[in-house]
Amino acid sequence: MGNGIKVNDAMQTNDPDIFAVGECAEHRGQVYGLIAPGLEQASVAIDNILDGRATYLGSSKAVNLKVINKNVFSAGVNGNDVEPYMDKVFTYEESSKNFYRKLILRNGKLTGCVALGSWSETNRIHETIIHKRKIWPLLLVY
Ligand SMILES: Cc1cc2nc3c(=O)[nH]c(=O)nc-3n(C[C@H](O)[C@H](O)[C@H](O)COP(=O)(O)OP(=O)(O)OC[C@H]3O[C@@H](n4cnc5c(N)ncnc54)[C@H](O)[C@@H]3O)c2cc1C
């Protein structure tokens, strides 16, 4: 045990016949409190139970929530993980329209995002974060 039940990249516990996935599992020091990582871990565990060789390398933390009827999206580096000396944070806000976007960039690459209000770009943003793609300054102009 650490913060959860420790598992290796095959989602096996220290007993190779016992697997752990989801919110109870700790992989490489990380416990995920979201549905999508649990499903990714489950598919790796199932493959290994069936004598496959799938490996789990961690999940991107992204969540789409509805809080008091408002859409909230968060992905990648956020909160305390933002390094003030290395990351650039761009914020766009229009509180009268319940509109808020925060983009976090490191070396020009998108590493995190928080958005309030509906946004059709969340899938594209999430992919950009996963692949650590560059965001050109022109794209940051609102
Ligand atoms: C209010 C709320 C809102 C959330 N919203 C989101 C969201 O919008 N998006 C998102 O990605 N995640 C969300 N989450 C988190 C998400 O629900 C969890 O990360 C996810 O359900 C974890 O799945 P799990 O299968 O690991 O655990 P669980 O869903 O907790 O499943 C564990 C199961 O084990 C059973 N169990 C417990 N003890 C025993 C026992 N001794 N014997 C047999 N069975 C047992 C429980 O009854 C339960 O059914 C939310 C969580 C909460 C509380």
The ligand as an SDF file (V2000), in Angstrom:
LIG
                    3D

 53 58  0  0  0  0  0  0  0  0999 V2000
  -19.9960   13.1700   -6.6470 C   0  0  0  0  0  0  0  0  0  0  0  0
  -18.9630   12.6050   -7.5750 C   0  0  0  0  0  0  0  0  0  0  0  0
  -18.9270   13.0510   -8.8860 C   0  0  0  0  0  0  0  0  0  0  0  0
  -17.9730   12.5550   -9.7760 C   0  0  0  0  0  0  0  0  0  0  0  0
  -17.9560   12.9980  -11.0490 N   0  0  0  0  0  0  0  0  0  0  0  0
  -17.0520   12.5050  -11.9140 C   0  0  0  0  0  0  0  0  0  0  0  0
  -17.0470   12.9240  -13.2730 C   0  0  0  0  0  0  0  0  0  0  0  0
  -17.8280   13.7660  -13.6980 O   0  0  0  0  0  0  0  0  0  0  0  0
  -16.0960   12.4020  -14.1070 N   0  0  0  0  0  0  0  0  0  0  0  0
  -15.2000   11.4810  -13.6720 C   0  0  0  0  0  0  0  0  0  0  0  0
  -14.3690   11.0180  -14.4780 O   0  0  0  0  0  0  0  0  0  0  0  0
  -15.2050   11.0450  -12.3790 N   0  0  0  0  0  0  0  0  0  0  0  0
  -16.0870   11.5280  -11.5080 C   0  0  0  0  0  0  0  0  0  0  0  0
  -16.1100   11.0960  -10.1940 N   0  0  0  0  0  0  0  0  0  0  0  0
  -15.1110   10.0850   -9.7720 C   0  0  0  0  0  0  0  0  0  0  0  0
  -15.5550    8.6850  -10.2340 C   0  0  0  0  0  0  0  0  0  0  0  0
  -16.8630    8.4410   -9.7930 O   0  0  0  0  0  0  0  0  0  0  0  0
  -14.6100    7.6530   -9.6450 C   0  0  0  0  0  0  0  0  0  0  0  0
  -13.2790    7.9860   -9.9860 O   0  0  0  0  0  0  0  0  0  0  0  0
  -14.9110    6.2680  -10.2110 C   0  0  0  0  0  0  0  0  0  0  0  0
  -16.2350    5.9090   -9.9210 O   0  0  0  0  0  0  0  0  0  0  0  0
  -13.9600    5.2270   -9.6040 C   0  0  0  0  0  0  0  0  0  0  0  0
  -14.3360    3.9670  -10.0970 O   0  0  0  0  0  0  0  0  0  0  0  0
  -13.9260    2.6520   -9.3310 P   0  0  0  0  0  0  0  0  0  0  0  0
  -14.5330    1.5430  -10.0970 O   0  0  0  0  0  0  0  0  0  0  0  0
  -12.4580    2.6360   -9.1070 O   0  0  0  0  0  0  0  0  0  0  0  0
  -14.5550    2.7810   -7.8800 O   0  0  0  0  0  0  0  0  0  0  0  0
  -16.0920    2.8490   -7.4770 P   0  0  0  0  0  0  0  0  0  0  0  0
  -16.9180    3.4540   -8.5680 O   0  0  0  0  0  0  0  0  0  0  0  0
  -16.1050    3.4960   -6.1380 O   0  0  0  0  0  0  0  0  0  0  0  0
  -16.4950    1.3390   -7.3840 O   0  0  0  0  0  0  0  0  0  0  0  0
  -16.1150    0.5400   -6.2820 C   0  0  0  0  0  0  0  0  0  0  0  0
  -17.2050   -0.5030   -6.0680 C   0  0  0  0  0  0  0  0  0  0  0  0
  -16.7700   -1.4430   -5.0920 O   0  0  0  0  0  0  0  0  0  0  0  0
  -17.8590   -1.6990   -4.2260 C   0  0  0  0  0  0  0  0  0  0  0  0
  -17.2940   -2.1580   -2.9500 N   0  0  0  0  0  0  0  0  0  0  0  0
  -16.7000   -1.4300   -1.9750 C   0  0  0  0  0  0  0  0  0  0  0  0
  -16.3120   -2.2110   -0.9680 N   0  0  0  0  0  0  0  0  0  0  0  0
  -16.6580   -3.4720   -1.2990 C   0  0  0  0  0  0  0  0  0  0  0  0
  -16.4980   -4.7230   -0.6700 C   0  0  0  0  0  0  0  0  0  0  0  0
  -15.8960   -4.8620    0.5210 N   0  0  0  0  0  0  0  0  0  0  0  0
  -16.9550   -5.8150   -1.2980 N   0  0  0  0  0  0  0  0  0  0  0  0
  -17.5550   -5.7180   -2.5140 C   0  0  0  0  0  0  0  0  0  0  0  0
  -17.7300   -4.5480   -3.1770 N   0  0  0  0  0  0  0  0  0  0  0  0
  -17.2740   -3.4500   -2.5610 C   0  0  0  0  0  0  0  0  0  0  0  0
  -18.6090   -0.3850   -4.1210 C   0  0  0  0  0  0  0  0  0  0  0  0
  -19.9330   -0.5940   -3.7120 O   0  0  0  0  0  0  0  0  0  0  0  0
  -18.5220    0.0970   -5.5510 C   0  0  0  0  0  0  0  0  0  0  0  0
  -19.5800   -0.3550   -6.3510 O   0  0  0  0  0  0  0  0  0  0  0  0
  -17.0410   11.5820   -9.3060 C   0  0  0  0  0  0  0  0  0  0  0  0
  -17.1080   11.1300   -7.9800 C   0  0  0  0  0  0  0  0  0  0  0  0
  -18.0430   11.6360   -7.1340 C   0  0  0  0  0  0  0  0  0  0  0  0
  -18.0860   11.1210   -5.7040 C   0  0  0  0  0  0  0  0  0  0  0  0
  1  2  1  0
  2  3  1  0
  2 52  2  0
  3  4  2  0
  4  5  1  0
  4 50  1  0
  5  6  2  0
  6  7  1  0
  6 13  1  0
  7  8  2  0
  7  9  1  0
  9 10  1  0
 10 11  2  0
 10 12  1  0
 12 13  2  0
 13 14  1  0
 14 15  1  0
 14 50  1  0
 15 16  1  0
 16 17  1  0
 16 18  1  0
 18 19  1  0
 18 20  1  0
 20 21  1  0
 20 22  1  0
 22 23  1  0
 23 24  1  0
 24 25  2  0
 24 26  1  0
 24 27  1  0
 27 28  1  0
 28 29  2  0
 28 30  1  0
 28 31  1  0
 31 32  1  0
 32 33  1  0
 33 34  1  0
 33 48  1  0
 34 35  1  0
 35 36  1  0
 35 46  1  0
 36 37  1  0
 36 45  1  0
 37 38  2  0
 38 39  1  0
 39 40  1  0
 39 45  2  0
 40 41  1  0
 40 42  2  0
 42 43  1  0
 43 44  2  0
 44 45  1  0
 46 47  1  0
 46 48  1  0
 48 49  1  0
 50 51  2  0
 51 52  1  0
 52 53  1  0
M  END
$$$$
